[in-house]
Amino acid sequence: MLKHLHTLSGHQNPVYTLINSPKEGSFFTAGNDKGVVEWSLETMSFVKVLVPVQSSVYAMHCYENLLFIAQKSGLILVFDLEEQKVRTTLSYHQKGVFDLKTLAYKQELISTGEDGNVAIWSLNDFSLLYHFQVISDTVRTIAISRDEKEVALGCKDGIIRIYNSEDYSLSKELNGHKFAVTALQYTPDGRQLISGSRDAQLKFWSLQGYELVNNVPAHMFSIYAIAFHPSLPYFATCSQDKSIKIWGSEDTKLYKIMSLEKNTPGHFHSINKLIWSTDGKYLISTGDDRQVMVWELT
C-alpha cells in the first residue's frame, strides 16, 4: 500500500512543518533552521532555500500565490511565490505562532499559538481586523469546516472550541481529551471532526450534534498530524512515537504502520508533520530526526 521511496536530507535541525506548493510537484519544509526549503517531487531533490527566517518556523499556509510563514518570534512572514519576495510581515502575537488557516469567502487569515490569542487578518491589505483571547495558554491547531462556517481550535487544556466563522462567536466546546489537542481535521464528507491529542487518542465527533461517536487508542504518544488522502478513503496520522499509521476513513480500520519498531523504514525521532502530495501519489513526512521521507502509494 505504501512504500518508502526516498529520504531527503539537508536540514541541520528538527523540522516542524511541511506544505504542498501551489506549483504541482514541489513542496516546502521548515523548522529550526534559518530558512524555508523548497523540494522537487519530480527529481526527489533539494531545489533551493526559498526565504531566510529569523527564528524557528512552526507552521506554514498557502493561499493562492502567497505563503504565510509562522515563527517562534510571533511574526508571520507573507512571501509572494510569484515575485519570490517577502511582501510584508504581520506582527501581533507576542509568542510563537503554531497554526494558520484562511477563510476564502471572507478573505481572512486566522493565526493562533502560544499566547492563547487568535488574530484575524485581511488578505486584501494584511491589516489586523480583530483579535480575541481563547485561553491563557497555548492554542495548538486550527481546522476549518468544508463549508467554511466553522473554525475549530485545539487547545492545551484538552478542549476543542468551535467558533462561528461569520462573527467568531463561540458556539461549542468539545470536552473529551485528557491532555492538549495537537491535531484537528474535518472529514472530507463534512460529517465529522477528528481530533488527536497528547493523550494519544483519536476522537471522532459527529457534526450533527457534536457527539463523540468513536474513540481509537491510535498511538503510544502525542498525535501531531491527521491528513486525509485527496481522493481515496484513507487518512494518515503521525506521532511522537515515531510511527506513521494509515487508517480507513469509512471503517477507521488500521491498514498500515510504518515504524522502525515494526521493521519497516521509518523515522528515528518524533514525526511532527505529514501531508499527501496534491495528486495523492505520495505521502511526505518529517520530524525531529531532520529527515524528509517520501512514501509512494502503490
Secondary structure by P-SEA (a helix, b strand, c coil): ccccccccccccccccccccccccccccccccccbbbbbbcccccccccccccccccccccccccbbbbbccccbbbbbbcccccccccccccccccccccccccccbbbbbccccbbbbbbcccccccccccccccccccccccccccbbbbbccccbbbbbccccccccccccccccccccccccccccbbbbbccccbbbbbbcccccccccccccccccccccccccccbbbbbccccbbbbbbccccccccccccccccccccccccccccccccccccccccccbbbbbbcc
